[in-house]
Amino acid sequence: MLIRTISMAALLAVSFPQSALAESGFFVAAGIGTARLDETFDGFEIDADSTAYRLSAGYRFNRYLAIEGAYLNLGRFDQTFEVDGERVDVSLKADGFTFGATGYLPLGDRWSLLARTGAFFWDGDADINRVSAARPEDANLFIGAGVAMALSPKLSLTADVSRYDLDDVSSTVVTAGVVFSFR
């Protein structure tokens, strides 16, 4: 599905002869993808994926730099274990807000590489057998990289991989999204 979407976007991009990379202005964006967790929590080795999504808004100063705030939901990581013949259900989830900067490296009129970093202000829920084990919250750094393709001066597609630290646990998130620029 993602490959078909990117192929269709590439065909649409050919129809715009002018430079489509955003110069400056406000933008809103939405992305959906997969969050991966492969960590030990409370003695349990969690190896699970979940659906993650991000809704963001920001300001792009020029072709090279933007600031952005976002709501990020990492989804829910559920896994079942057997301990001494008993079933143990472990469920972890986290969401929160990010604030950071994104740098762009234009590769022609339509494509650019991107790198982002900032702070992730998150809240988590950890349940074992539907009983709350912990409700952690903190602020940690995140870092990511990806690619953007402009379909028009106002509309772009993005794909990125980001790493979010949540104290002693980290999650890798892969998303594809759309950006609408108000310029």
N, C-alpha and C positions, 0 to 999 in steps of 0.2 A: 504494500500500500504506500509506504513512504517513498519507494523508488518511483512508483507511478506518479505520485504528487510532484516529486522533484523533476521528473521528465516533462510533465505538463507545464510546470513553472518555467523550465528552460525554453520550451517552445514559445510561451507567451513573452518571455524576455527578448526574444529576437525581434518582436514587432515594435519595440521602443527604440528608435534610433538615437535619441538624446541621452546624455549621461544621466543615469537614474540614481546614483548614490546620493543619499541625503547629505545636504550641506550643514544645516542647523535647524533647530526647532524642537518642539515638544513631540513626544511619541507615546503610543500605548502598544503593548505587546501581550501575546498569549502563547504559551507553549505547553505541550503535553509529551510525556515520554515514560521512561522506566527508571525507577530508583532501585539500586542494588545494595543489599546489606549482607556482608560476609564477615561477621564479627562474633565474639563471645560476649554473651550477656548473662550475668548471674549463673555462670557455669554451663549455660546452654550455647551450643555453636549454631548461631542463626545464619542460614544460607538461603536467602529469599529475595524475591523481586516484588515490586508493587508499582502501581500506576501513580506517577507524579505529575503535578501541573504547576505552572507559574503564571501569574498575572502581574504585569509590571507597567510602569509609567516612568518617563524620564525626560531629560533634555539633552539633545545632541548639540555640542558647541560648534563642531565642524566635521569634516570627513573622518577625523582621527580620534575624537574623544567624546564620551557621553557619561552622564551620571544617571543612576537608575535606582528606583525603589520598587520592591516587588513583594507579593505574597507568594510563598512557596509551600506546597503541601507535598510531603514526601510519600504519602500514602500509608498503608498499613502492612506490616510484615508479620504474617502468621505462620507458625510452624508447630507441629505436634511431635512430641518425643515420648518414648516409653522409658520410664524410670522404675525399676524394681517391679515390673509387671503392671504398673499404673500408667494411664495416659495423662500426659502433661501438655496443656495448650499454652503456648507462649505467643503473645501479641505485642508488637511494638509499633508506635506511630509517632510522627513528629510533623509539626508545621510551624510557620513563623514568617517573619519579615526580613528581607535583605535590603541593604543599602550599600551601593558600591559604584565603581567606575568601570567603564568598558572602553578599551582601546581598539581601534580598527586599523588595519593595513589594507588599503585599497589595492585590488589586483585588476586594474582596468576599470571600465565604466559600470560594470554590474556586480562584480564579485569583490568580497573583502574577507580577510581573516579577522577574527576577533579574539580578544583575551579579556577576561573579566575577573575582578577580585573585589572583596568587600567583607562586610560583617553579616552574619546570619543570626538573628535574634529569635530563638526557637523555644517551643514548649513541647514536651514529649509525654507520652503515656506508655507505661510498661505494665502489662497484665500477665499474670501466671494463673491459669485455670480461672479466668474471669475475676480474679481478685487483684486489686491494684497493688503492684509491687513498688512502683515509683512514679513520680510526676516531676521529672527533671526539667529544668529550664536554664538557659545560659545564652551567651553570645560568643560565637566562634567565627573564625575566618572561613571564607570559601574562595575557590579559585576555579577558573574554567577557561575553555578555548573552544572555538568553533568557526563556522563559516556563515556568511550572509550573501544572499543573492537578491538584488533589486529587480522587481518586476516592473516597477514604474517609479517615478519620483516620490510617490507616497506609500508604496507597498513593497515589502521585502519578505523573503522567507529566510529562516535561520535554522541551523542545526548546531547543537553544542553538547559538550561533555563537561560537567562540573563536579567538583569534589566538595562536599559539605561535611565539616567536622562537627560532631555533637559530643563534646567532652572526650570520652575514651572510645567513642564509636564514630565511624565515618561512613558516608553513603555516597556512591557514585551515581549521578543522575545524567541520563542521556535524553535530550528533548529535541523536538522539532517544533517550530512555531512560526508565527506571522507577526510583522511589525507594521503599524500604520503611523505615518509621520504627518503632523499638522504643520505644513509649511507652504 
